[in-house]
């Protein structure tokens, strides 16, 4: 599985393994401020609210591992050449 689905599945499995070392889904859901169903969906690779996902990673001490990768990627994009914009033509006919 590639792309976003594969990424969510891998992150979900990582969250599940880390979470299960210290608490059950119900305790984790309370700490996250969501329902057990949301935790279940997240751990099984389904999409959830991004704030919930990032908070889960943070609570488990995993977010710090993603930050350097994101910072590197952002630096590459920020330094990339900017796309040239087309000038909007102001020459519209008034024949209506």
Biopython code that builds the backbone (N, CA, C, O; Angstrom):
import numpy as np
from Bio.PDB.StructureBuilder import StructureBuilder

atoms = [
    (1, "UNK", "N", (0.842, -1.175, 0.000)),
    (1, "UNK", "CA", (0.000, 0.000, 0.000)),
    (1, "UNK", "C", (0.890, 1.242, 0.000)),
    (1, "UNK", "O", (1.782, 1.372, 0.839)),
    (2, "UNK", "N", (0.652, 2.128, -0.915)),
    (2, "UNK", "CA", (1.467, 3.337, -1.042)),
    (2, "UNK", "C", (0.635, 4.574, -0.762)),
    (2, "UNK", "O", (-0.579, 4.499, -0.575)),
    (3, "UNK", "N", (1.300, 5.694, -0.738)),
    (3, "UNK", "CA", (0.622, 6.973, -0.620)),
    (3, "UNK", "C", (0.045, 7.221, 0.747)),
    (3, "UNK", "O", (0.534, 6.707, 1.753)),
    (4, "UNK", "N", (-1.019, 8.030, 0.770)),
    (4, "UNK", "CA", (-1.634, 8.448, 2.028)),
    (4, "UNK", "C", (-2.191, 7.260, 2.813)),
    (4, "UNK", "O", (-2.074, 7.217, 4.038)),
    (5, "UNK", "N", (-2.797, 6.298, 2.113)),
    (5, "UNK", "CA", (-3.359, 5.141, 2.813)),
    (5, "UNK", "C", (-2.271, 4.341, 3.524)),
    (5, "UNK", "O", (-2.440, 3.927, 4.671)),
    (6, "UNK", "N", (-1.176, 4.135, 2.844)),
    (6, "UNK", "CA", (-0.059, 3.402, 3.450)),
    (6, "UNK", "C", (0.547, 4.150, 4.615)),
    (6, "UNK", "O", (0.916, 3.554, 5.626)),
    (7, "UNK", "N", (0.650, 5.468, 4.468)),
    (7, "UNK", "CA", (1.198, 6.290, 5.544)),
    (7, "UNK", "C", (0.305, 6.215, 6.779)),
    (7, "UNK", "O", (0.797, 6.016, 7.890)),
    (8, "UNK", "N", (-1.018, 6.374, 6.588)),
    (8, "UNK", "CA", (-1.944, 6.304, 7.715)),
    (8, "UNK", "C", (-1.919, 4.936, 8.388)),
    (8, "UNK", "O", (-2.009, 4.842, 9.612)),
    (9, "UNK", "N", (-1.799, 3.890, 7.600)),
    (9, "UNK", "CA", (-1.739, 2.529, 8.157)),
    (9, "UNK", "C", (-0.488, 2.364, 9.009)),
    (9, "UNK", "O", (-0.558, 1.816, 10.109)),
    (10, "UNK", "N", (0.655, 2.832, 8.513)),
    (10, "UNK", "CA", (1.920, 2.713, 9.247)),
    (10, "UNK", "C", (1.902, 3.554, 10.521)),
    (10, "UNK", "O", (2.306, 3.081, 11.583)),
    (11, "UNK", "N", (1.438, 4.790, 10.421)),
    (11, "UNK", "CA", (1.366, 5.659, 11.599)),
    (11, "UNK", "C", (0.377, 5.084, 12.610)),
    (11, "UNK", "O", (0.636, 5.114, 13.814)),
    (12, "UNK", "N", (-0.735, 4.567, 12.140)),
    (12, "UNK", "CA", (-1.719, 3.949, 13.035)),
    (12, "UNK", "C", (-1.143, 2.775, 13.797)),
    (12, "UNK", "O", (-1.381, 2.630, 14.996)),
    (13, "UNK", "N", (-0.391, 1.941, 13.114)),
    (13, "UNK", "CA", (0.246, 0.789, 13.766)),
    (13, "UNK", "C", (1.280, 1.251, 14.783)),
    (13, "UNK", "O", (1.392, 0.673, 15.864)),
    (14, "UNK", "N", (2.025, 2.275, 14.446)),
    (14, "UNK", "CA", (3.014, 2.835, 15.367)),
    (14, "UNK", "C", (2.328, 3.364, 16.627)),
    (14, "UNK", "O", (2.785, 3.103, 17.740)),
    (15, "UNK", "N", (1.239, 4.100, 16.455)),
    (15, "UNK", "CA", (0.482, 4.627, 17.590)),
    (15, "UNK", "C", (-0.063, 3.479, 18.448)),
    (15, "UNK", "O", (0.021, 3.515, 19.675)),
    (16, "UNK", "N", (-0.610, 2.484, 17.799)),
    (16, "UNK", "CA", (-1.184, 1.344, 18.525)),
    (16, "UNK", "C", (-0.130, 0.623, 19.362)),
    (16, "UNK", "O", (-0.366, 0.314, 20.530)),
    (17, "UNK", "N", (1.012, 0.361, 18.774)),
    (17, "UNK", "CA", (2.068, -0.341, 19.501)),
    (17, "UNK", "C", (2.579, 0.477, 20.680)),
    (17, "UNK", "O", (2.778, -0.056, 21.772)),
    (18, "UNK", "N", (2.788, 1.765, 20.459)),
    (18, "UNK", "CA", (3.305, 2.617, 21.531)),
    (18, "UNK", "C", (2.252, 2.804, 22.629)),
    (18, "UNK", "O", (2.571, 2.736, 23.816)),
    (19, "UNK", "N", (1.029, 3.033, 22.238)),
    (19, "UNK", "CA", (-0.059, 3.230, 23.203)),
    (19, "UNK", "C", (-0.272, 2.001, 24.060)),
    (19, "UNK", "O", (-0.463, 2.115, 25.271)),
    (20, "UNK", "N", (-0.242, 0.821, 23.448)),
    (20, "UNK", "CA", (-0.543, -0.418, 24.171)),
    (20, "UNK", "C", (0.501, -0.759, 25.241)),
    (20, "UNK", "O", (0.252, -1.607, 26.098)),
    (21, "UNK", "N", (1.652, -0.111, 25.196)),
    (21, "UNK", "CA", (2.674, -0.348, 26.224)),
    (21, "UNK", "C", (2.281, 0.251, 27.572)),
    (21, "UNK", "O", (2.729, -0.224, 28.616)),
    (22, "UNK", "N", (1.445, 1.294, 27.555)),
    (22, "UNK", "CA", (1.155, 1.997, 28.797)),
    (22, "UNK", "C", (-0.323, 2.162, 29.139)),
    (22, "UNK", "O", (-0.660, 2.423, 30.294)),
    (23, "UNK", "N", (-1.207, 2.015, 28.157)),
    (23, "UNK", "CA", (-2.629, 2.252, 28.447)),
    (23, "UNK", "C", (-3.516, 1.557, 27.429)),
    (23, "UNK", "O", (-3.067, 1.145, 26.359)),
    (24, "UNK", "N", (-4.796, 1.437, 27.792)),
    (24, "UNK", "CA", (-5.757, 0.857, 26.853)),
    (24, "UNK", "C", (-6.379, 1.979, 26.011)),
    (24, "UNK", "O", (-6.122, 3.161, 26.238)),
    (25, "UNK", "N", (-7.194, 1.584, 25.045)),
    (25, "UNK", "CA", (-7.790, 2.563, 24.136)),
    (25, "UNK", "C", (-8.680, 3.566, 24.863)),
    (25, "UNK", "O", (-8.721, 4.739, 24.492)),
    (26, "UNK", "N", (-9.387, 3.117, 25.886)),
    (26, "UNK", "CA", (-10.288, 4.010, 26.603)),
    (26, "UNK", "C", (-9.508, 5.105, 27.332)),
    (26, "UNK", "O", (-9.889, 6.274, 27.275)),
    (27, "UNK", "N", (-8.429, 4.744, 28.010)),
    (27, "UNK", "CA", (-7.602, 5.750, 28.690)),
    (27, "UNK", "C", (-6.995, 6.727, 27.685)),
    (27, "UNK", "O", (-6.953, 7.933, 27.927)),
    (28, "UNK", "N", (-6.532, 6.203, 26.575)),
    (28, "UNK", "CA", (-5.919, 7.042, 25.549)),
    (28, "UNK", "C", (-6.944, 8.010, 24.962)),
    (28, "UNK", "O", (-6.643, 9.182, 24.735)),
    (29, "UNK", "N", (-8.150, 7.513, 24.720)),
    (29, "UNK", "CA", (-9.221, 8.361, 24.181)),
    (29, "UNK", "C", (-9.529, 9.513, 25.141)),
    (29, "UNK", "O", (-9.730, 10.646, 24.703)),
    (30, "UNK", "N", (-9.567, 9.232, 26.436)),
    (30, "UNK", "CA", (-9.815, 10.293, 27.425)),
    (30, "UNK", "C", (-8.715, 11.340, 27.371)),
    (30, "UNK", "O", (-9.001, 12.537, 27.404)),
    (31, "UNK", "N", (-7.470, 10.913, 27.290)),
    (31, "UNK", "CA", (-6.353, 11.854, 27.233)),
    (31, "UNK", "C", (-6.384, 12.695, 25.958)),
    (31, "UNK", "O", (-6.010, 13.868, 25.964)),
    (32, "UNK", "N", (-6.835, 12.075, 24.868)),
    (32, "UNK", "CA", (-6.929, 12.783, 23.594)),
    (32, "UNK", "C", (-8.146, 13.699, 23.509)),
    (32, "UNK", "O", (-8.169, 14.649, 22.727)),
    (33, "UNK", "N", (-9.152, 13.400, 24.323)),
    (33, "UNK", "CA", (-10.391, 14.166, 24.247)),
    (33, "UNK", "C", (-11.269, 13.729, 23.093)),
    (33, "UNK", "O", (-11.962, 14.541, 22.480)),
    (34, "UNK", "N", (-11.234, 12.444, 22.803)),
    (34, "UNK", "CA", (-12.056, 11.899, 21.720)),
    (34, "UNK", "C", (-12.684, 10.587, 22.193)),
    (34, "UNK", "O", (-12.504, 10.180, 23.340)),
    (35, "UNK", "N", (-13.411, 9.942, 21.310)),
    (35, "UNK", "CA", (-14.033, 8.673, 21.639)),
    (35, "UNK", "C", (-13.138, 7.490, 21.314)),
    (35, "UNK", "O", (-12.176, 7.607, 20.556)),
    (36, "UNK", "N", (-13.471, 6.360, 21.897)),
    (36, "UNK", "CA", (-12.719, 5.125, 21.652)),
    (36, "UNK", "C", (-12.777, 4.755, 20.171)),
    (36, "UNK", "O", (-11.812, 4.221, 19.625)),
    (37, "UNK", "N", (-13.910, 5.037, 19.521)),
    (37, "UNK", "CA", (-14.046, 4.732, 18.100)),
    (37, "UNK", "C", (-13.016, 5.494, 17.273)),
    (37, "UNK", "O", (-12.487, 4.959, 16.298)),
    (38, "UNK", "N", (-12.728, 6.738, 17.654)),
    (38, "UNK", "CA", (-11.725, 7.534, 16.938)),
    (38, "UNK", "C", (-10.342, 6.912, 17.104)),
    (38, "UNK", "O", (-9.575, 6.838, 16.145)),
    (39, "UNK", "N", (-10.024, 6.469, 18.308)),
    (39, "UNK", "CA", (-8.734, 5.808, 18.548)),
    (39, "UNK", "C", (-8.648, 4.531, 17.719)),
    (39, "UNK", "O", (-7.619, 4.254, 17.103)),
    (40, "UNK", "N", (-9.725, 3.760, 17.704)),
    (40, "UNK", "CA", (-9.760, 2.531, 16.911)),
    (40, "UNK", "C", (-9.515, 2.828, 15.435)),
    (40, "UNK", "O", (-8.719, 2.153, 14.782)),
    (41, "UNK", "N", (-10.209, 3.848, 14.913)),
    (41, "UNK", "CA", (-10.052, 4.211, 13.494)),
    (41, "UNK", "C", (-8.621, 4.645, 13.204)),
    (41, "UNK", "O", (-8.038, 4.234, 12.201)),
    (42, "UNK", "N", (-8.055, 5.472, 14.075)),
    (42, "UNK", "CA", (-6.694, 5.974, 13.883)),
    (42, "UNK", "C", (-5.699, 4.818, 13.876)),
    (42, "UNK", "O", (-4.821, 4.748, 13.017)),
    (43, "UNK", "N", (-5.843, 3.912, 14.842)),
    (43, "UNK", "CA", (-4.905, 2.792, 14.945)),
    (43, "UNK", "C", (-5.029, 1.800, 13.796)),
    (43, "UNK", "O", (-4.111, 1.022, 13.538)),
    (44, "UNK", "N", (-6.152, 1.831, 13.116)),
    (44, "UNK", "CA", (-6.358, 0.925, 11.989)),
    (44, "UNK", "C", (-6.168, 1.601, 10.638)),
    (44, "UNK", "O", (-6.574, 1.071, 9.604)),
    (45, "UNK", "N", (-5.546, 2.780, 10.657)),
    (45, "UNK", "CA", (-5.158, 3.432, 9.408)),
    (45, "UNK", "C", (-6.239, 4.215, 8.708)),
    (45, "UNK", "O", (-6.091, 4.560, 7.536)),
    (46, "UNK", "N", (-7.335, 4.505, 9.405)),
    (46, "UNK", "CA", (-8.390, 5.315, 8.810)),
    (46, "UNK", "C", (-8.120, 6.782, 9.102)),
    (46, "UNK", "O", (-7.416, 7.111, 10.056)),
    (47, "UNK", "N", (-8.669, 7.647, 8.296)),
    (47, "UNK", "CA", (-8.417, 9.077, 8.488)),
    (47, "UNK", "C", (-9.162, 9.590, 9.720)),
    (47, "UNK", "O", (-10.294, 9.199, 10.003)),
    (48, "UNK", "N", (-8.487, 10.469, 10.429)),
    (48, "UNK", "CA", (-9.064, 11.166, 11.576)),
    (48, "UNK", "C", (-8.661, 12.630, 11.462)),
    (48, "UNK", "O", (-7.853, 12.989, 10.606)),
    (49, "UNK", "N", (-9.208, 13.453, 12.301)),
    (49, "UNK", "CA", (-8.857, 14.865, 12.352)),
    (49, "UNK", "C", (-7.350, 14.993, 12.550)),
    (49, "UNK", "O", (-6.768, 14.291, 13.377)),
    (50, "UNK", "N", (-6.726, 15.879, 11.803)),
    (50, "UNK", "CA", (-5.262, 16.012, 11.892)),
    (50, "UNK", "C", (-4.811, 16.448, 13.280)),
    (50, "UNK", "O", (-3.757, 16.010, 13.741)),
    (51, "UNK", "N", (-5.574, 17.293, 13.955)),
    (51, "UNK", "CA", (-5.206, 17.710, 15.307)),
    (51, "UNK", "C", (-5.215, 16.509, 16.252)),
    (51, "UNK", "O", (-4.347, 16.394, 17.118)),
    (52, "UNK", "N", (-6.183, 15.623, 16.091)),
    (52, "UNK", "CA", (-6.243, 14.403, 16.908)),
    (52, "UNK", "C", (-5.027, 13.528, 16.640)),
    (52, "UNK", "O", (-4.421, 13.004, 17.575)),
    (53, "UNK", "N", (-4.669, 13.368, 15.378)),
    (53, "UNK", "CA", (-3.515, 12.554, 15.018)),
    (53, "UNK", "C", (-2.224, 13.132, 15.597)),
    (53, "UNK", "O", (-1.427, 12.403, 16.187)),
    (54, "UNK", "N", (-2.018, 14.426, 15.433)),
    (54, "UNK", "CA", (-0.793, 15.053, 15.930)),
    (54, "UNK", "C", (-0.742, 15.052, 17.457)),
    (54, "UNK", "O", (0.328, 14.889, 18.044)),
    (55, "UNK", "N", (-1.892, 15.233, 18.099)),
    (55, "UNK", "CA", (-1.939, 15.179, 19.557)),
    (55, "UNK", "C", (-1.623, 13.772, 20.050)),
    (55, "UNK", "O", (-0.930, 13.607, 21.054)),
    (56, "UNK", "N", (-2.121, 12.766, 19.356)),
    (56, "UNK", "CA", (-1.814, 11.375, 19.722)),
    (56, "UNK", "C", (-0.313, 11.124, 19.628)),
    (56, "UNK", "O", (0.280, 10.532, 20.529)),
    (57, "UNK", "N", (0.292, 11.572, 18.543)),
    (57, "UNK", "CA", (1.739, 11.410, 18.380)),
    (57, "UNK", "C", (2.495, 12.140, 19.489)),
    (57, "UNK", "O", (3.484, 11.631, 20.015)),
    (58, "UNK", "N", (2.023, 13.327, 19.836)),
    (58, "UNK", "CA", (2.678, 14.107, 20.886)),
    (58, "UNK", "C", (2.550, 13.421, 22.250)),
    (58, "UNK", "O", (3.530, 13.324, 22.988)),
    (59, "UNK", "N", (1.350, 12.948, 22.587)),
    (59, "UNK", "CA", (1.135, 12.276, 23.871)),
    (59, "UNK", "C", (2.016, 11.036, 24.033)),
    (59, "UNK", "O", (2.414, 10.682, 25.143)),
    (60, "UNK", "N", (2.308, 10.393, 22.922)),
    (60, "UNK", "CA", (3.116, 9.174, 22.965)),
    (60, "UNK", "C", (4.607, 9.443, 22.774)),
    (60, "UNK", "O", (5.410, 8.511, 22.731)),
    (61, "UNK", "N", (4.973, 10.718, 22.659)),
    (61, "UNK", "CA", (6.380, 11.064, 22.485)),
    (61, "UNK", "C", (6.920, 10.743, 21.105)),
    (61, "UNK", "O", (8.126, 10.562, 20.932)),
    (62, "UNK", "N", (6.036, 10.672, 20.126)),
    (62, "UNK", "CA", (6.440, 10.310, 18.765)),
    (62, "UNK", "C", (6.528, 11.504, 17.820)),
    (62, "UNK", "O", (7.186, 11.425, 16.783)),
    (63, "UNK", "N", (5.877, 12.602, 18.168)),
    (63, "UNK", "CA", (5.836, 13.760, 17.265)),
    (63, "UNK", "C", (7.226, 14.318, 17.004)),
    (63, "UNK", "O", (7.519, 14.772, 15.898)),
    (64, "UNK", "N", (8.079, 14.285, 18.017)),
    (64, "UNK", "CA", (9.434, 14.824, 17.867)),
    (64, "UNK", "C", (10.248, 14.086, 16.805)),
    (64, "UNK", "O", (11.229, 14.624, 16.293)),
    (65, "UNK", "N", (9.848, 12.869, 16.475)),
    (65, "UNK", "CA", (10.557, 12.114, 15.433)),
    (65, "UNK", "C", (10.149, 12.565, 14.024)),
    (65, "UNK", "O", (10.914, 12.397, 13.074)),
    (66, "UNK", "N", (8.957, 13.130, 13.891)),
    (66, "UNK", "CA", (8.462, 13.592, 12.602)),
    (66, "UNK", "C", (8.917, 15.014, 12.290)),
    (66, "UNK", "O", (9.068, 15.378, 11.124)),
    (67, "UNK", "N", (9.133, 15.807, 13.315)),
    (67, "UNK", "CA", (9.446, 17.224, 13.138)),
    (67, "UNK", "C", (10.681, 17.483, 12.284)),
    (67, "UNK", "O", (10.614, 18.332, 11.396)),
    (68, "UNK", "N", (11.811, 16.798, 12.500)),
    (68, "UNK", "CA", (12.981, 17.066, 11.646)),
    (68, "UNK", "C", (12.723, 16.774, 10.157)),
    (68, "UNK", "O", (13.207, 17.497, 9.286)),
    (69, "UNK", "N", (11.981, 15.745, 9.885)),
    (69, "UNK", "CA", (11.662, 15.398, 8.496)),
    (69, "UNK", "C", (10.817, 16.502, 7.872)),
    (69, "UNK", "O", (11.064, 16.911, 6.737)),
    (70, "UNK", "N", (9.828, 16.981, 8.607)),
    (70, "UNK", "CA", (8.976, 18.053, 8.097)),
    (70, "UNK", "C", (9.753, 19.352, 7.919)),
    (70, "UNK", "O", (9.556, 20.071, 6.940)),
    (71, "UNK", "N", (10.636, 19.650, 8.868)),
    (71, "UNK", "CA", (11.459, 20.860, 8.752)),
    (71, "UNK", "C", (12.348, 20.803, 7.512)),
    (71, "UNK", "O", (12.480, 21.795, 6.796)),
    (72, "UNK", "N", (12.955, 19.650, 7.257)),
    (72, "UNK", "CA", (13.803, 19.487, 6.074)),
    (72, "UNK", "C", (12.998, 19.665, 4.790)),
    (72, "UNK", "O", (13.428, 20.345, 3.858)),
    (73, "UNK", "N", (11.827, 19.043, 4.762)),
    (73, "UNK", "CA", (10.984, 19.140, 3.563)),
    (73, "UNK", "C", (10.516, 20.573, 3.348)),
    (73, "UNK", "O", (10.496, 21.058, 2.217)),
    (74, "UNK", "N", (10.144, 21.244, 4.416)),
    (74, "UNK", "CA", (9.708, 22.635, 4.301)),
    (74, "UNK", "C", (10.841, 23.517, 3.772)),
    (74, "UNK", "O", (10.607, 24.397, 2.944)),
    (75, "UNK", "N", (12.061, 23.286, 4.247)),
    (75, "UNK", "CA", (13.210, 24.073, 3.787)),
    (75, "UNK", "C", (13.422, 23.884, 2.288)),
    (75, "UNK", "O", (13.747, 24.839, 1.582)),
    (76, "UNK", "N", (13.241, 22.665, 1.803)),
    (76, "UNK", "CA", (13.393, 22.403, 0.364)),
    (76, "UNK", "C", (12.335, 23.136, -0.441)),
    (76, "UNK", "O", (12.635, 23.731, -1.477)),
    (77, "UNK", "N", (11.125, 23.095, 0.024)),
    (77, "UNK", "CA", (10.021, 23.743, -0.696)),
    (77, "UNK", "C", (10.151, 25.257, -0.620)),
    (77, "UNK", "O", (9.905, 25.949, -1.608)),
    (78, "UNK", "N", (10.529, 25.773, 0.528)),
    (78, "UNK", "CA", (10.648, 27.219, 0.707)),
    (78, "UNK", "C", (11.738, 27.806, -0.186)),
    (78, "UNK", "O", (11.640, 28.961, -0.599)),
    (79, "UNK", "N", (12.767, 27.032, -0.484)),
    (79, "UNK", "CA", (13.884, 27.514, -1.296)),
    (79, "UNK", "C", (13.726, 27.188, -2.783)),
    (79, "UNK", "O", (14.587, 27.534, -3.592)),
    (80, "UNK", "N", (12.650, 26.537, -3.129)),
    (80, "UNK", "CA", (12.416, 26.172, -4.527)),
    (80, "UNK", "C", (12.023, 27.418, -5.324)),
    (80, "UNK", "O", (11.492, 28.375, -4.761)),
    (81, "UNK", "N", (12.282, 27.404, -6.633)),
    (81, "UNK", "CA", (11.872, 28.540, -7.463)),
    (81, "UNK", "C", (10.359, 28.725, -7.397)),
    (81, "UNK", "O", (9.600, 27.758, -7.338)),
    (82, "UNK", "N", (9.947, 29.968, -7.408)),
    (82, "UNK", "CA", (8.514, 30.257, -7.340)),
    (82, "UNK", "C", (7.912, 30.206, -8.736)),
    (82, "UNK", "O", (8.558, 30.543, -9.728)),
    (83, "UNK", "N", (6.684, 29.783, -8.784)),
    (83, "UNK", "CA", (5.953, 29.700, -10.038)),
    (83, "UNK", "C", (5.631, 31.105, -10.519)),
    (83, "UNK", "O", (5.229, 31.968, -9.738)),
    (84, "UNK", "N", (5.815, 31.320, -11.811)),
    (84, "UNK", "CA", (5.485, 32.622, -12.394)),
    (84, "UNK", "C", (3.983, 32.709, -12.578)),
    (84, "UNK", "O", (3.330, 31.759, -13.011)),
    (85, "UNK", "N", (3.464, 33.848, -12.245)),
    (85, "UNK", "CA", (2.028, 34.065, -12.406)),
    (85, "UNK", "C", (1.753, 34.781, -13.716)),
    (85, "UNK", "O", (2.524, 35.634, -14.156)),
    (86, "UNK", "N", (0.653, 34.418, -14.320)),
    (86, "UNK", "CA", (0.219, 35.093, -15.531)),
    (86, "UNK", "C", (-0.381, 36.428, -15.180)),
    (86, "UNK", "O", (-1.057, 36.580, -14.162)),
    (87, "UNK", "N", (-0.127, 37.387, -16.028)),
    (87, "UNK", "CA", (-0.782, 38.679, -15.850)),
    (87, "UNK", "C", (-2.223, 38.534, -16.291)),
    (87, "UNK", "O", (-2.523, 37.929, -17.320)),
    (88, "UNK", "N", (-3.098, 39.098, -15.496)),
    (88, "UNK", "CA", (-4.518, 39.068, -15.856)),
    (88, "UNK", "C", (-4.765, 40.168, -16.869)),
    (88, "UNK", "O", (-4.448, 41.336, -16.644)),
    (89, "UNK", "N", (-5.326, 39.770, -17.963)),
    (89, "UNK", "CA", (-5.605, 40.733, -19.023)),
    (89, "UNK", "C", (-6.778, 41.618, -18.629)),
    (89, "UNK", "O", (-7.824, 41.131, -18.201)),
    (90, "UNK", "N", (-6.596, 42.884, -18.775)),
    (90, "UNK", "CA", (-7.636, 43.851, -18.465)),
    (90, "UNK", "C", (-8.450, 44.224, -19.700)),
    (90, "UNK", "O", (-9.350, 45.061, -19.622)),
    (91, "UNK", "N", (-8.142, 43.613, -20.824)),
    (91, "UNK", "CA", (-8.789, 43.968, -22.074)),
    (91, "UNK", "C", (-10.061, 43.133, -22.284)),
    (91, "UNK", "O", (-10.039, 42.135, -23.004)),
    (92, "UNK", "N", (-11.141, 43.537, -21.665)),
    (92, "UNK", "CA", (-12.410, 42.856, -21.851)),
    (92, "UNK", "C", (-13.272, 43.715, -22.759)),
    (92, "UNK", "O", (-13.299, 44.940, -22.642)),
    (93, "UNK", "N", (-13.961, 43.064, -23.649)),
    (93, "UNK", "CA", (-14.857, 43.824, -24.542)),
    (93, "UNK", "C", (-16.127, 44.180, -23.766)),
    (93, "UNK", "O", (-16.560, 43.462, -22.864)),
    (94, "UNK", "N", (-16.691, 45.296, -24.150)),
    (94, "UNK", "CA", (-17.923, 45.747, -23.496)),
    (94, "UNK", "C", (-19.123, 45.538, -24.431)),
    (94, "UNK", "O", (-19.986, 46.410, -24.537)),
    (95, "UNK", "N", (-19.174, 44.428, -25.081)),
    (95, "UNK", "CA", (-20.237, 44.214, -26.041)),
    (95, "UNK", "C", (-21.328, 43.283, -25.494)),
    (95, "UNK", "O", (-21.763, 42.350, -26.169)),
    (96, "UNK", "N", (-21.747, 43.553, -24.292)),
    (96, "UNK", "CA", (-22.868, 42.755, -23.795)),
    (96, "UNK", "C", (-24.021, 43.587, -23.419)),
    (96, "UNK", "O", (-25.045, 43.061, -22.981)),
]
sb = StructureBuilder()
sb.init_structure("model")
sb.init_model(0)
sb.init_chain("A")
sb.init_seg("    ")
for serial, (resi, resn, name, xyz) in enumerate(atoms, 1):
    if name == "N":
        sb.init_residue(resn, " ", resi, " ")
    sb.init_atom(name, np.array(xyz, "f"), 0.0, 1.0, " ", f" {name:<3s}", serial, name[0])
structure = sb.get_structure()
